[in-house]
Each structure stands twice: as C-alpha cells, then as structure tokens.
C-alpha cells in the first residue's frame, strides 16, 4: 500500500469519526488496522494518531470484563 493510499484512507476515517459517532467501535478497529499498516510499511505514525489510538484503546478496553 502506498503512503498516499494510507493518507487517503486516514482522511476518510477521520471524516467518518466526525459524522458517525455511533459507529465508534468500527472506526476504532479500522484506525488500529490503518496504524498497523503504517507501522508495517515503516511509516512514522503522527503523534496525534498515536494519542488517539491510546485514548480509544482505553475507552474500549474499559468496557471489557476482566
């Protein structure tokens, strides 16, 4: 996957986050996949995305029994 493809997917994802908060878990899973792809291709993950990932990890893991 090209860097431009990842950036386009990220842009779409962020737009969806703003418009569809009820689909937050689906967006979270897609964000995790996108960031994983960025890391796999050796691309730097911007700090704001890493922060968002950590915040969403905490949000969605808080609801898990354990």
Gaussian input, Z-matrix of N, CA and C with variables (Angstrom, degrees):
# hf/3-21g

backbone

0 1
 N
 C     1     B1
 C     2     B2     1     A1
 N     3     B3     2     A2     1     D1
 C     4     B4     3     A3     2     D2
 C     5     B5     4     A4     3     D3
 N     6     B6     5     A5     4     D4
 C     7     B7     6     A6     5     D5
 C     8     B8     7     A7     6     D6
 N     9     B9     8     A8     7     D7
 C    10    B10     9     A9     8     D8
 C    11    B11    10    A10     9     D9
 N    12    B12    11    A11    10    D10
 C    13    B13    12    A12    11    D11
 C    14    B14    13    A13    12    D12
 N    15    B15    14    A14    13    D13
 C    16    B16    15    A15    14    D14
 C    17    B17    16    A16    15    D15
 N    18    B18    17    A17    16    D16
 C    19    B19    18    A18    17    D17
 C    20    B20    19    A19    18    D18
 N    21    B21    20    A20    19    D19
 C    22    B22    21    A21    20    D20
 C    23    B23    22    A22    21    D21
 N    24    B24    23    A23    22    D22
 C    25    B25    24    A24    23    D23
 C    26    B26    25    A25    24    D24
 N    27    B27    26    A26    25    D25
 C    28    B28    27    A27    26    D26
 C    29    B29    28    A28    27    D27
 N    30    B30    29    A29    28    D28
 C    31    B31    30    A30    29    D29
 C    32    B32    31    A31    30    D30
 N    33    B33    32    A32    31    D31
 C    34    B34    33    A33    32    D32
 C    35    B35    34    A34    33    D33
 N    36    B36    35    A35    34    D34
 C    37    B37    36    A36    35    D35
 C    38    B38    37    A37    36    D36
 N    39    B39    38    A38    37    D37
 C    40    B40    39    A39    38    D38
 C    41    B41    40    A40    39    D39
 N    42    B42    41    A41    40    D40
 C    43    B43    42    A42    41    D41
 C    44    B44    43    A43    42    D42
 N    45    B45    44    A44    43    D43
 C    46    B46    45    A45    44    D44
 C    47    B47    46    A46    45    D45
 N    48    B48    47    A47    46    D46
 C    49    B49    48    A48    47    D47
 C    50    B50    49    A49    48    D48
 N    51    B51    50    A50    49    D49
 C    52    B52    51    A51    50    D50
 C    53    B53    52    A52    51    D51
 N    54    B54    53    A53    52    D52
 C    55    B55    54    A54    53    D53
 C    56    B56    55    A55    54    D54
 N    57    B57    56    A56    55    D55
 C    58    B58    57    A57    56    D56
 C    59    B59    58    A58    57    D57
 N    60    B60    59    A59    58    D58
 C    61    B61    60    A60    59    D59
 C    62    B62    61    A61    60    D60
 N    63    B63    62    A62    61    D61
 C    64    B64    63    A63    62    D62
 C    65    B65    64    A64    63    D63
 N    66    B66    65    A65    64    D64
 C    67    B67    66    A66    65    D65
 C    68    B68    67    A67    66    D66
 N    69    B69    68    A68    67    D67
 C    70    B70    69    A69    68    D68
 C    71    B71    70    A70    69    D69
 N    72    B72    71    A71    70    D70
 C    73    B73    72    A72    71    D71
 C    74    B74    73    A73    72    D72
 N    75    B75    74    A74    73    D73
 C    76    B76    75    A75    74    D74
 C    77    B77    76    A76    75    D75
 N    78    B78    77    A77    76    D76
 C    79    B79    78    A78    77    D77
 C    80    B80    79    A79    78    D78
 N    81    B81    80    A80    79    D79
 C    82    B82    81    A81    80    D80
 C    83    B83    82    A82    81    D81
 N    84    B84    83    A83    82    D82
 C    85    B85    84    A84    83    D83
 C    86    B86    85    A85    84    D84
 N    87    B87    86    A86    85    D85
 C    88    B88    87    A87    86    D86
 C    89    B89    88    A88    87    D87
 N    90    B90    89    A89    88    D88
 C    91    B91    90    A90    89    D89
 C    92    B92    91    A91    90    D90
 N    93    B93    92    A92    91    D91
 C    94    B94    93    A93    92    D92
 C    95    B95    94    A94    93    D93
 N    96    B96    95    A95    94    D94
 C    97    B97    96    A96    95    D95
 C    98    B98    97    A97    96    D96
 N    99    B99    98    A98    97    D97
 C   100   B100    99    A99    98    D98
 C   101   B101   100   A100    99    D99
 N   102   B102   101   A101   100   D100
 C   103   B103   102   A102   101   D101
 C   104   B104   103   A103   102   D102
 N   105   B105   104   A104   103   D103
 C   106   B106   105   A105   104   D104
 C   107   B107   106   A106   105   D105
 N   108   B108   107   A107   106   D106
 C   109   B109   108   A108   107   D107
 C   110   B110   109   A109   108   D108
 N   111   B111   110   A110   109   D109
 C   112   B112   111   A111   110   D110
 C   113   B113   112   A112   111   D111
 N   114   B114   113   A113   112   D112
 C   115   B115   114   A114   113   D113
 C   116   B116   115   A115   114   D114
 N   117   B117   116   A116   115   D115
 C   118   B118   117   A117   116   D116
 C   119   B119   118   A118   117   D117
 N   120   B120   119   A119   118   D118
 C   121   B121   120   A120   119   D119
 C   122   B122   121   A121   120   D120
 N   123   B123   122   A122   121   D121
 C   124   B124   123   A123   122   D122
 C   125   B125   124   A124   123   D123
 N   126   B126   125   A125   124   D124
 C   127   B127   126   A126   125   D125
 C   128   B128   127   A127   126   D126
 N   129   B129   128   A128   127   D127
 C   130   B130   129   A129   128   D128
 C   131   B131   130   A130   129   D129
 N   132   B132   131   A131   130   D130
 C   133   B133   132   A132   131   D131
 C   134   B134   133   A133   132   D132
 N   135   B135   134   A134   133   D133
 C   136   B136   135   A135   134   D134
 C   137   B137   136   A136   135   D135
 N   138   B138   137   A137   136   D136
 C   139   B139   138   A138   137   D137
 C   140   B140   139   A139   138   D138
 N   141   B141   140   A140   139   D139
 C   142   B142   141   A141   140   D140
 C   143   B143   142   A142   141   D141
 N   144   B144   143   A143   142   D142
 C   145   B145   144   A144   143   D143
 C   146   B146   145   A145   144   D144
 N   147   B147   146   A146   145   D145
 C   148   B148   147   A147   146   D146
 C   149   B149   148   A148   147   D147
 N   150   B150   149   A149   148   D148
 C   151   B151   150   A150   149   D149
 C   152   B152   151   A151   150   D150
 N   153   B153   152   A152   151   D151
 C   154   B154   153   A153   152   D152
 C   155   B155   154   A154   153   D153
 N   156   B156   155   A155   154   D154
 C   157   B157   156   A156   155   D155
 C   158   B158   157   A157   156   D156
 N   159   B159   158   A158   157   D157
 C   160   B160   159   A159   158   D158
 C   161   B161   160   A160   159   D159
 N   162   B162   161   A161   160   D160
 C   163   B163   162   A162   161   D161
 C   164   B164   163   A163   162   D162
 N   165   B165   164   A164   163   D163
 C   166   B166   165   A165   164   D164
 C   167   B167   166   A166   165   D165
 N   168   B168   167   A167   166   D166
 C   169   B169   168   A168   167   D167
 C   170   B170   169   A169   168   D168
 N   171   B171   170   A170   169   D169
 C   172   B172   171   A171   170   D170
 C   173   B173   172   A172   171   D171
 N   174   B174   173   A173   172   D172
 C   175   B175   174   A174   173   D173
 C   176   B176   175   A175   174   D174
 N   177   B177   176   A176   175   D175
 C   178   B178   177   A177   176   D176
 C   179   B179   178   A178   177   D177
 N   180   B180   179   A179   178   D178
 C   181   B181   180   A180   179   D179
 C   182   B182   181   A181   180   D180
 N   183   B183   182   A182   181   D181
 C   184   B184   183   A183   182   D182
 C   185   B185   184   A184   183   D183
 N   186   B186   185   A185   184   D184
 C   187   B187   186   A186   185   D185
 C   188   B188   187   A187   186   D186
 N   189   B189   188   A188   187   D187
 C   190   B190   189   A189   188   D188
 C   191   B191   190   A190   189   D189
 N   192   B192   191   A191   190   D190
 C   193   B193   192   A192   191   D191
 C   194   B194   193   A193   192   D192
 N   195   B195   194   A194   193   D193
 C   196   B196   195   A195   194   D194
 C   197   B197   196   A196   195   D195

   B1=1.4472
   B2=1.5224
   B3=1.2916
   B4=1.4629
   B5=1.5344
   B6=1.3106
   B7=1.4670
   B8=1.5299
   B9=1.3246
   B10=1.4619
   B11=1.5304
   B12=1.3323
   B13=1.4621
   B14=1.5250
   B15=1.3357
   B16=1.4600
   B17=1.5265
   B18=1.3248
   B19=1.4617
   B20=1.5239
   B21=1.3259
   B22=1.4633
   B23=1.5288
   B24=1.3195
   B25=1.4663
   B26=1.5246
   B27=1.3112
   B28=1.4601
   B29=1.5199
   B30=1.3169
   B31=1.4621
   B32=1.5306
   B33=1.3174
   B34=1.4700
   B35=1.5208
   B36=1.3102
   B37=1.4513
   B38=1.5229
   B39=1.3132
   B40=1.4647
   B41=1.5236
   B42=1.3166
   B43=1.4635
   B44=1.5234
   B45=1.3208
   B46=1.4615
   B47=1.5240
   B48=1.3211
   B49=1.4632
   B50=1.5181
   B51=1.3142
   B52=1.4560
   B53=1.5241
   B54=1.3231
   B55=1.4506
   B56=1.5106
   B57=1.3271
   B58=1.4606
   B59=1.5284
   B60=1.3308
   B61=1.4646
   B62=1.5323
   B63=1.3341
   B64=1.4621
   B65=1.5308
   B66=1.3030
   B67=1.4559
   B68=1.5255
   B69=1.3154
   B70=1.4621
   B71=1.5225
   B72=1.3174
   B73=1.4571
   B74=1.5253
   B75=1.3199
   B76=1.4712
   B77=1.5327
   B78=1.3113
   B79=1.4633
   B80=1.5320
   B81=1.3218
   B82=1.4696
   B83=1.5271
   B84=1.3256
   B85=1.4607
   B86=1.5219
   B87=1.3198
   B88=1.4711
   B89=1.5289
   B90=1.3337
   B91=1.4656
   B92=1.5263
   B93=1.3421
   B94=1.4556
   B95=1.5361
   B96=1.3225
   B97=1.4613
   B98=1.5259
   B99=1.3111
   B100=1.4577
   B101=1.5262
   B102=1.3188
   B103=1.4632
   B104=1.5231
   B105=1.3183
   B106=1.4606
   B107=1.5198
   B108=1.3376
   B109=1.4653
   B110=1.5204
   B111=1.3222
   B112=1.4621
   B113=1.5309
   B114=1.3280
   B115=1.4680
   B116=1.5259
   B117=1.3204
   B118=1.4618
   B119=1.5297
   B120=1.3193
   B121=1.4574
   B122=1.5296
   B123=1.3403
   B124=1.4519
   B125=1.5115
   B126=1.3311
   B127=1.4620
   B128=1.5227
   B129=1.3043
   B130=1.4530
   B131=1.5229
   B132=1.3237
   B133=1.4623
   B134=1.5237
   B135=1.3405
   B136=1.4668
   B137=1.5286
   B138=1.3196
   B139=1.4600
   B140=1.5244
   B141=1.3293
   B142=1.4629
   B143=1.5251
   B144=1.3347
   B145=1.4652
   B146=1.5215
   B147=1.3186
   B148=1.4606
   B149=1.5242
   B150=1.3278
   B151=1.4645
   B152=1.5298
   B153=1.3326
   B154=1.4578
   B155=1.5236
   B156=1.3166
   B157=1.4624
   B158=1.5354
   B159=1.3272
   B160=1.4726
   B161=1.5264
   B162=1.3296
   B163=1.4600
   B164=1.5235
   B165=1.3289
   B166=1.4639
   B167=1.5395
   B168=1.3406
   B169=1.4658
   B170=1.5281
   B171=1.3259
   B172=1.4599
   B173=1.5330
   B174=1.3112
   B175=1.4696
   B176=1.5107
   B177=1.3233
   B178=1.4507
   B179=1.5199
   B180=1.3190
   B181=1.4574
   B182=1.5299
   B183=1.3318
   B184=1.4691
   B185=1.5255
   B186=1.3205
   B187=1.4503
   B188=1.5084
   B189=1.3200
   B190=1.4671
   B191=1.5298
   B192=1.3216
   B193=1.4729
   B194=1.5219
   B195=1.2748
   B196=1.4493
   B197=1.4484
   A1=108.19
   A2=116.10
   A3=121.97
   A4=110.78
   A5=114.85
   A6=120.68
   A7=110.51
   A8=116.27
   A9=120.22
   A10=111.15
   A11=116.54
   A12=120.55
   A13=111.12
   A14=115.95
   A15=120.27
   A16=110.72
   A17=116.38
   A18=120.19
   A19=111.21
   A20=117.50
   A21=121.08
   A22=110.28
   A23=116.95
   A24=121.22
   A25=110.54
   A26=116.48
   A27=121.01
   A28=110.83
   A29=116.77
   A30=120.95
   A31=110.95
   A32=116.32
   A33=120.75
   A34=110.06
   A35=116.52
   A36=121.56
   A37=111.77
   A38=116.78
   A39=120.49
   A40=111.45
   A41=117.27
   A42=120.86
   A43=110.11
   A44=116.63
   A45=120.72
   A46=111.39
   A47=117.48
   A48=120.98
   A49=110.78
   A50=116.33
   A51=120.69
   A52=111.39
   A53=116.74
   A54=120.31
   A55=116.03
   A56=118.08
   A57=120.54
   A58=111.36
   A59=117.90
   A60=119.53
   A61=113.29
   A62=117.35
   A63=119.45
   A64=111.82
   A65=118.12
   A66=122.62
   A67=111.43
   A68=116.56
   A69=120.89
   A70=112.82
   A71=118.42
   A72=119.07
   A73=111.33
   A74=117.53
   A75=121.33
   A76=110.39
   A77=116.11
   A78=120.69
   A79=110.14
   A80=116.33
   A81=121.55
   A82=110.71
   A83=116.95
   A84=120.53
   A85=111.59
   A86=116.52
   A87=120.15
   A88=110.59
   A89=116.68
   A90=120.67
   A91=110.19
   A92=116.85
   A93=120.49
   A94=110.35
   A95=116.70
   A96=120.94
   A97=110.60
   A98=116.80
   A99=120.97
   A100=111.03
   A101=117.16
   A102=120.43
   A103=110.01
   A104=116.88
   A105=120.22
   A106=111.86
   A107=116.07
   A108=120.37
   A109=111.46
   A110=116.27
   A111=119.99
   A112=109.95
   A113=115.60
   A114=119.81
   A115=110.64
   A116=116.95
   A117=121.34
   A118=111.73
   A119=116.83
   A120=121.25
   A121=112.35
   A122=116.18
   A123=120.32
   A124=114.25
   A125=116.71
   A126=120.48
   A127=109.75
   A128=115.84
   A129=120.61
   A130=109.12
   A131=115.25
   A132=120.49
   A133=107.12
   A134=117.16
   A135=119.34
   A136=111.36
   A137=116.14
   A138=122.16
   A139=111.88
   A140=117.70
   A141=118.27
   A142=111.89
   A143=117.46
   A144=120.13
   A145=111.25
   A146=117.09
   A147=119.91
   A148=110.38
   A149=116.81
   A150=121.20
   A151=110.18
   A152=116.77
   A153=120.76
   A154=110.24
   A155=116.85
   A156=120.81
   A157=110.24
   A158=117.64
   A159=121.12
   A160=110.84
   A161=116.74
   A162=120.51
   A163=111.11
   A164=116.20
   A165=119.82
   A166=110.33
   A167=117.53
   A168=120.15
   A169=109.26
   A170=116.17
   A171=120.42
   A172=111.28
   A173=116.61
   A174=120.88
   A175=111.60
   A176=117.22
   A177=120.00
   A178=112.62
   A179=118.73
   A180=118.93
   A181=111.17
   A182=117.23
   A183=120.92
   A184=111.43
   A185=117.26
   A186=121.46
   A187=114.02
   A188=117.97
   A189=121.61
   A190=109.39
   A191=115.97
   A192=117.93
   A193=109.63
   A194=115.79
   A195=115.71
   A196=112.43
   D1=133.85
   D2=-179.28
   D3=-78.78
   D4=155.51
   D5=178.43
   D6=-56.50
   D7=-41.38
   D8=-179.03
   D9=-63.47
   D10=-36.67
   D11=177.06
   D12=-64.34
   D13=-42.68
   D14=178.78
   D15=-64.25
   D16=-42.09
   D17=178.98
   D18=-64.45
   D19=-39.31
   D20=178.29
   D21=-65.23
   D22=-44.09
   D23=178.50
   D24=-62.28
   D25=-40.92
   D26=177.92
   D27=-62.52
   D28=-43.47
   D29=179.05
   D30=-60.20
   D31=-44.46
   D32=178.45
   D33=-62.59
   D34=-44.23
   D35=-178.65
   D36=-61.77
   D37=-45.32
   D38=179.80
   D39=-65.16
   D40=-36.77
   D41=176.38
   D42=-63.76
   D43=-42.09
   D44=178.57
   D45=-65.10
   D46=-35.28
   D47=178.77
   D48=-61.08
   D49=-37.88
   D50=-179.30
   D51=-71.68
   D52=-36.45
   D53=-172.93
   D54=-94.82
   D55=-17.45
   D56=-174.28
   D57=-135.51
   D58=66.79
   D59=-177.54
   D60=-63.68
   D61=-21.17
   D62=179.44
   D63=-70.41
   D64=-17.20
   D65=178.59
   D66=-99.75
   D67=29.76
   D68=-173.10
   D69=-59.70
   D70=-39.63
   D71=-177.93
   D72=-66.49
   D73=-41.57
   D74=176.90
   D75=-61.97
   D76=-42.98
   D77=178.84
   D78=-64.48
   D79=-40.09
   D80=176.87
   D81=-57.80
   D82=-47.29
   D83=-179.94
   D84=-63.12
   D85=-39.67
   D86=178.65
   D87=-68.14
   D88=-37.93
   D89=177.30
   D90=-62.28
   D91=-44.83
   D92=178.90
   D93=-59.37
   D94=-42.15
   D95=179.84
   D96=-65.47
   D97=-44.37
   D98=-179.36
   D99=-62.89
   D100=-45.61
   D101=179.23
   D102=-64.91
   D103=-38.78
   D104=175.89
   D105=-60.12
   D106=-41.46
   D107=176.93
   D108=-63.51
   D109=-41.83
   D110=179.10
   D111=-59.64
   D112=-45.46
   D113=-179.91
   D114=-65.35
   D115=-40.41
   D116=-179.34
   D117=-62.70
   D118=-33.15
   D119=179.74
   D120=-89.51
   D121=4.98
   D122=177.17
   D123=75.78
   D124=19.39
   D125=179.28
   D126=-88.40
   D127=144.30
   D128=177.13
   D129=-71.60
   D130=133.81
   D131=176.72
   D132=-92.73
   D133=122.49
   D134=-179.90
   D135=-57.78
   D136=145.26
   D137=-177.44
   D138=-57.05
   D139=-37.80
   D140=-179.31
   D141=-65.83
   D142=-32.83
   D143=175.79
   D144=-72.23
   D145=-38.58
   D146=176.16
   D147=-62.81
   D148=-40.39
   D149=178.20
   D150=-64.62
   D151=-44.19
   D152=178.03
   D153=-61.25
   D154=-41.93
   D155=178.53
   D156=-60.49
   D157=-45.68
   D158=179.71
   D159=-62.91
   D160=-42.40
   D161=-179.87
   D162=-64.07
   D163=-42.88
   D164=179.95
   D165=-70.69
   D166=-35.90
   D167=174.89
   D168=-57.19
   D169=-47.35
   D170=-178.99
   D171=-64.78
   D172=-41.93
   D173=-179.79
   D174=-61.63
   D175=-47.72
   D176=-174.70
   D177=-82.54
   D178=-23.36
   D179=176.39
   D180=-81.48
   D181=-20.69
   D182=178.56
   D183=-64.98
   D184=-28.90
   D185=-178.74
   D186=-85.68
   D187=-5.17
   D188=-178.22
   D189=-83.96
   D190=139.48
   D191=174.04
   D192=-70.43
   D193=147.90
   D194=178.22
   D195=156.89

